[in-house]
């Protein structure tokens, strides 16, 4: 589900979960645990196969309904924060589609390199609202581009994502090697200095999370678990299967 291998002094953390590395409770619970075990190593986060992560496993949401949503959404926020707040450098090697929650995980990293596929926030295309943590992490990463990302649910190629500032570099070939090299370079900064700088940069996002999370997330969970939402997701999945 999560595989960690050392490439020199860099820990490569790979999401390995089905054909598109879809996010479910088990994977999201495993990711913070994996990050906690890398010590002071800089990190590369990537996906197995040809996809970084196509986002939430919607079938699990439909099958599990409101009880599953009540477990899933906190796990999603915890995993995103584990990446966002990890004290050492975290580089995303976006090796294919990074959609919805997959896009959020990539954008929680400090630096994003992308080789192929598309990246974007597709939540509104299936009619589900954003929990506070993913939204504020995206606000931190995307800045002025956030309205376009959220409200259009558009998917962007690596080149277009680079123009938006959503990824830092397009790397058509040898993506993992480039990401490991970038992480190793960042890893040369003294750990205490890097961690302090990262914490200070993230203070505005955390202030917004603290101000809004308790107010907004109960309603978000209710919306995700609502029977009308589940039926809409069911129809969306049926449409995908019919293609």
QUITA-V793910 format. One record per residue. N is the residue number from 1. RES is the residue in three letters. SS is DSSP state (H for helix, E for strand, L for the rest). Layout:
BEGIN
N_RES_SS, N_RES_SS
END
This chain:
BEGIN
1_UNK_L, 2_UNK_E, 3_UNK_E, 4_UNK_E, 5_UNK_E, 6_UNK_E, 7_UNK_E, 8_UNK_L, 9_UNK_L, 10_UNK_E, 11_UNK_E, 12_UNK_E, 13_UNK_E, 14_UNK_E, 15_UNK_E, 16_UNK_L, 17_UNK_L, 18_UNK_L, 19_UNK_L, 20_UNK_L, 21_UNK_L, 22_UNK_L, 23_UNK_E, 24_UNK_L, 25_UNK_H, 26_UNK_H, 27_UNK_H, 28_UNK_H, 29_UNK_H, 30_UNK_H, 31_UNK_H, 32_UNK_H, 33_UNK_H, 34_UNK_H, 35_UNK_H, 36_UNK_H, 37_UNK_L, 38_UNK_L, 39_UNK_L, 40_UNK_L, 41_UNK_L, 42_UNK_E, 43_UNK_E, 44_UNK_E, 45_UNK_E, 46_UNK_E, 47_UNK_E, 48_UNK_L, 49_UNK_L, 50_UNK_L, 51_UNK_E, 52_UNK_E, 53_UNK_E, 54_UNK_L, 55_UNK_L, 56_UNK_E, 57_UNK_L, 58_UNK_H, 59_UNK_H, 60_UNK_H, 61_UNK_H, 62_UNK_H, 63_UNK_H, 64_UNK_H, 65_UNK_H, 66_UNK_H, 67_UNK_H, 68_UNK_H, 69_UNK_H, 70_UNK_H, 71_UNK_H, 72_UNK_H, 73_UNK_H, 74_UNK_H, 75_UNK_H, 76_UNK_H, 77_UNK_H, 78_UNK_H, 79_UNK_H, 80_UNK_H, 81_UNK_H, 82_UNK_H, 83_UNK_H, 84_UNK_H, 85_UNK_L, 86_UNK_L, 87_UNK_L, 88_UNK_L, 89_UNK_L, 90_UNK_E, 91_UNK_E, 92_UNK_E, 93_UNK_E, 94_UNK_E, 95_UNK_L, 96_UNK_L, 97_UNK_E, 98_UNK_E, 99_UNK_E, 100_UNK_L, 101_UNK_H, 102_UNK_H, 103_UNK_H, 104_UNK_H, 105_UNK_H, 106_UNK_H, 107_UNK_H, 108_UNK_L, 109_UNK_L, 110_UNK_L, 111_UNK_E, 112_UNK_E, 113_UNK_E, 114_UNK_E, 115_UNK_L, 116_UNK_L, 117_UNK_L, 118_UNK_E, 119_UNK_E, 120_UNK_E, 121_UNK_L, 122_UNK_L, 123_UNK_H, 124_UNK_H, 125_UNK_H, 126_UNK_L, 127_UNK_L, 128_UNK_L, 129_UNK_L, 130_UNK_L, 131_UNK_L, 132_UNK_H, 133_UNK_H, 134_UNK_H, 135_UNK_H, 136_UNK_H, 137_UNK_H, 138_UNK_H, 139_UNK_H, 140_UNK_H, 141_UNK_H, 142_UNK_H, 143_UNK_H, 144_UNK_H, 145_UNK_H, 146_UNK_H, 147_UNK_H, 148_UNK_H, 149_UNK_H, 150_UNK_H, 151_UNK_H, 152_UNK_H, 153_UNK_L, 154_UNK_L, 155_UNK_L, 156_UNK_E, 157_UNK_E, 158_UNK_H, 159_UNK_H, 160_UNK_H, 161_UNK_H, 162_UNK_H, 163_UNK_H, 164_UNK_H, 165_UNK_L, 166_UNK_L, 167_UNK_L, 168_UNK_L, 169_UNK_E, 170_UNK_E, 171_UNK_L, 172_UNK_L, 173_UNK_L, 174_UNK_L, 175_UNK_H, 176_UNK_H, 177_UNK_H, 178_UNK_H, 179_UNK_H, 180_UNK_H, 181_UNK_H, 182_UNK_H, 183_UNK_H, 184_UNK_H, 185_UNK_H, 186_UNK_H, 187_UNK_L, 188_UNK_L, 189_UNK_L, 190_UNK_L, 191_UNK_H, 192_UNK_H, 193_UNK_H, 194_UNK_H, 195_UNK_H, 196_UNK_H, 197_UNK_H, 198_UNK_H, 199_UNK_H, 200_UNK_H, 201_UNK_H, 202_UNK_L, 203_UNK_H, 204_UNK_H, 205_UNK_H, 206_UNK_H, 207_UNK_H, 208_UNK_H, 209_UNK_H, 210_UNK_H, 211_UNK_H, 212_UNK_H, 213_UNK_H, 214_UNK_H, 215_UNK_H, 216_UNK_H, 217_UNK_H, 218_UNK_H, 219_UNK_H, 220_UNK_H, 221_UNK_H, 222_UNK_H, 223_UNK_H, 224_UNK_H, 225_UNK_H, 226_UNK_L, 227_UNK_H, 228_UNK_H, 229_UNK_H, 230_UNK_H, 231_UNK_H, 232_UNK_H, 233_UNK_H, 234_UNK_H, 235_UNK_H, 236_UNK_H, 237_UNK_H, 238_UNK_H, 239_UNK_H, 240_UNK_H, 241_UNK_H, 242_UNK_H, 243_UNK_L
END
